[in-house]
Amino acid sequence: MNYVEDYRAYLELRRVADWTRIKFTSYVKYLLDYEPDPKKITLKTLSELIKKRRWNTPAAKLFITSASSFLGYLKEQGVISINAAENLKIRWKEKQKKYIVLNDEEMRRVLELAERNMPLREYILIRLFIETGARRNEVLNIMLENIDSAGGKILLETTKGSKPRTVYIGGKTADLIGQYAKGMLSGRLFTCGYAEVGRAVKTAIQIAFPLDIEKHKMTPHSLRHSFVTSFIANGGNTIALKHILGWTSLDMLKTYEHLQDNTIQAEYEKIAQRRAM
């Protein structure tokens, strides 16, 4: 029995995002190389492999998640009776990563210069990341039939949590998509690859901020964080934000600790002026 290929097919049937599927199966290969018999996989097996591979905390967490998913699949199939990775948690031993984000003025600059200096496809990609907060894989899997230009919204079917959700676009973005997709009848809006999208974002950032080396490290996910930061800083409703981003809970807001200084003070002062006490 080829456990890896069967598990890969299972993830594909569940429409798990490409990046997640690739990562999960790669970690499952490590696990089965270490212990080929799933019935013999225990907590000790998982612990020993993490130590042997010397994974840092984020990699170890992803390994445990992958192993739990894989063993859960085998349990469903009746291959094993116990999922050794189920409910296993790893504590963070390092500081949370601080993300580089753009403020509203900087995002407008990126869009303005991208429009002037980049091909239409790349410009639309940048607009979608900034305007919707969608993940790279979600944007790459946008289907033409799921774009409602008149209604200003796009249905994302391929998502991290495998739960379709709707994101929203403005009239300019809708018009640009119509221009780009003219003559296309069905299928994906974009046919470019994962790495191409990353390069497009880096190019846009480098054009906008040629001397800011720190910003050159930005990725499509950095633009997602920029979207969230802007949404909250401009008084956006966090429940609406949760649905737009596809979060399972508002605990994800803990990532945005960079909002806790000037933004919170400015928000307080704005409310204080309204209350006039």
Salt bridges, closest charged atoms under 4 A:
GLU5 OE2 - ARG8 NH2 2.81
GLU12 OE2 - ARG21 NE 3.83
ASP18 OD1 - ARG21 NH2 2.85
GLU48 OE2 - LYS44 NZ 3.91
GLU106 OE2 - LYS215 NZ 3.18
GLU112 OE2 - ARG116 NH2 2.50
GLU115 OE1 - LYS172 NZ 3.14
GLU122 OE2 - ARG121 NH2 2.83
GLU131 OE1 - ARG127 NH2 3.76
GLU138 OE2 - ARG135 NH1 2.69
GLU138 OE1 - ARG165 NH2 2.73
GLU157 OE1 - ARG15 NH2 3.85
GLU196 OE1 - ARG121 NH2 3.30
ASP212 OD2 - LYS215 NZ 3.04
GLU214 OE1 - LYS217 NZ 3.18
GLU267 OE1 - LYS270 NZ 3.31
